[in-house]
Amino acid sequence: MPAAPATVYAVSELTDILRALVEDALPSVWVEGEISNLAKPASGHWYFTLKDSRAQMRCVMFRQKNFLVRPAPRDGDQVRVRATPSVYTARGDLQLICEAMEPAGQGALLLAFERLKARLQAEGLFDAGLKRPIPPLPRAIGLITSATGAAVQDVLTALARRFPLTTVHLYPVPVQGAEAAPAIVLALQKLPQMADVDVVLLVRGGGSLEDLWAFNEEAVARAIRACVRPVISGVGHEVDFTIADFAADLRAPTPTAAAELASPNVADWQRQLEQAESRLAGRLQLQLQRRAEQLQHQQRRLRALHPGRRLQERAQRLDEMDSRLQQRLDQLLLRMGERLAQQTQRLSLRSPLMTLRELDRRTTQLGQQLQLGVSRRLAEPAERLAAIEALLGSLNPRSVLNRGYAIARDGQGRILRSPSEVPSRGAVDLQLAEGELRLTRLD
């Protein structure tokens, strides 16, 4: 019996089947390895190989995914990627299509940190209402840190400089490694029992995330909240944050800052005392000045109320009244003298002798006026007569004749005014200024 014919696939068909099988079997996985052969073409996509000591696999991370990765990876970096296994059909290569990337090791720690932080925050362990106030004037301060690290010296130096009056109780603990977290938890429980401290400082210097991991343990966070005294955390540098910082009553960016937040500054007190002293001296000086002014006022009043002073004032007033009386008498005598002079003048004007003198003066004046009037009366007719004579002289015919005129008369002696009044062959007599002339009309 002949064998059944074998199924023959095209290469592209087989790669499509393989891709579907791979993607269905493993939709999304986390893979950790070392980056090699990293390529970043102009398209913005990343192509690299992810390998370990036994195997390697091609990877691609497209531009819309890789722009979120910070910092950008380099060859040799140990990373962890979330990817979908697939087959690149053009070459038939098995590859990972990466969607997320984070550094391996530290990335896991960061993830654990964020998960624990979110859980404790949801539980309310970090609530602001749980934070206890820091005492402003601590008599004793508890210090939990390594006895050999730089942090203990920084804290002690800061406290000695700022507030040397306080007592520091050191509880040495390891601050790194597996035994660090249990030791810190025990110190937070035992230190307040061993010493009557007012506040506890939990500090250490800077380091990597792994170095600081003891302060990210859940047990440490719960021990901080369970501590019977307020806790100030000062772990690492300013950019470092730990779970202990969120659980503490107050977070300081450095160990030195934790010491400064836990203690007042004596220098500030000194400045405040100096300012208070200056204000007190100013107020005292002002009070003394006011009391001196009040004393002077009372002395002036006492001098004013003294009997001798009153007698002096009365004597002075008596002198003033005597002077005013003398002035009034002088003014009265002056007015009486003026009135007497006026009356004397009036009496002198009304005496008979003065009357006779006035009558004589008036008689003389009237005589002069009468004589002047008579003279004027006599002068007026003479002036009128002269005017009439002048008028008559101007109307006298002889005056006219003297100016070259003549008077014509007919034979009967009548004055002729027109040639028609002269009869034919009649005689006409012309009277001239000097003599007469007879004329005879011939026509």
Secondary structure, DSSP 8 states (H G I E B T S, - for coil): ----------HHHHHHHHHHHHHHH-SSEEEEEEEEEEE--TTS-EEEEEE-SS-EEEEEE-HHHHTT-SS---TT-EEEEEEEEEEETTTTEEEEEEEEEEETTHHHHHHHHHHHHHHHHHHTTT-GGG-----SS-SEEEEEE-SSSHHHHHHHHHHHHH-TTSEEEEEE---SSTTHHHHHHHHHHHHHHHS--SEEEEEE----TTTTGGGG-HHHHHHHHH-SS-EEEEES-TT---HHHHHSSEE-SSHHHHHHHHS--HHHHHHHHHHHHHHHHHHHHHHHHHHHHHHHHHHHHHHHH-HHHHHHHHHHHHHHHHHHHHHHHHHHHHHHHHHHHHHHHHHHHTSHHHHHHHHHHHHHHHHHHHHHHHHHHHHHHHHHHHHHHHHHHHH-HHHHHHTT--EEE-TTS-B--SGGGS-TT-EEEEE-SSSEEEEE---
